[in-house]
Amino acid sequence: MWRPYLKDPKDDLVLEVAVESKSKVIVTYNQKDFVGVDKFGIKVFTPKEFLEMRGLLK
């Protein structure tokens, strides 16, 4: 078990779900709370960044 990894235990739960589900991204308004998750191969985007990246928002 690698927890705790982040400062907030609730954020650790989100990270664990992302890791276990083999997610590539986490979309959140709180990017600063997920610093270091790139270690798990996960990128963090704000909702706006994610929608822009997908071409759904201009």
C-alpha positions as CSV (number, residue, x, y, z in Angstrom):
1,M,0.0,0.0,0.0
2,W,1.4,3.4,-1.0
3,R,-1.0,5.6,0.9
4,P,-0.7,8.3,2.3
5,Y,0.8,9.9,-0.8
6,L,-1.1,13.3,-1.0
7,K,-1.7,15.8,1.8
8,D,-5.5,15.2,1.9
9,P,-6.7,11.6,2.6
10,K,-9.8,12.3,0.4
11,D,-7.5,13.2,-2.5
12,D,-5.6,9.9,-1.9
13,L,-8.8,8.0,-2.3
14,V,-9.4,9.7,-5.7
15,L,-5.8,8.9,-6.7
16,E,-6.2,5.3,-5.6
17,V,-9.3,4.9,-7.8
18,A,-7.5,6.5,-10.7
19,V,-4.5,4.1,-10.3
20,E,-6.7,1.0,-9.8
21,S,-8.8,1.8,-12.8
22,K,-5.8,2.6,-15.0
23,S,-7.0,6.1,-15.7
24,K,-4.7,8.4,-17.7
25,V,-6.1,11.6,-16.3
26,I,-7.7,13.2,-13.3
27,V,-9.9,16.2,-14.0
28,T,-10.2,18.6,-11.1
29,Y,-10.3,22.3,-10.1
30,N,-7.6,21.5,-7.4
31,Q,-4.6,20.7,-9.5
32,K,-2.2,21.8,-6.7
33,D,-3.6,19.0,-4.5
34,F,-2.4,16.3,-7.0
35,V,1.2,17.4,-7.4
36,G,3.4,14.3,-8.0
37,V,0.7,12.0,-9.5
38,D,2.7,11.8,-12.7
39,K,4.7,9.2,-10.9
40,F,1.7,6.9,-11.5
41,G,1.5,7.9,-15.2
42,I,-1.5,10.2,-14.5
43,K,-1.9,13.7,-15.8
44,V,-4.0,16.3,-14.0
45,F,-6.2,18.8,-15.9
46,T,-8.8,21.5,-15.0
47,P,-12.2,20.9,-16.6
48,K,-11.5,23.8,-19.0
49,E,-8.1,22.4,-20.0
50,F,-9.6,18.9,-20.6
51,L,-12.5,20.2,-22.7
52,E,-10.2,22.4,-24.8
53,M,-7.8,19.5,-25.3
54,R,-10.7,17.3,-26.5
55,G,-11.9,20.1,-28.9
56,L,-15.2,20.5,-27.0
57,L,-14.5,24.0,-25.8
58,K,-13.1,26.9,-27.8
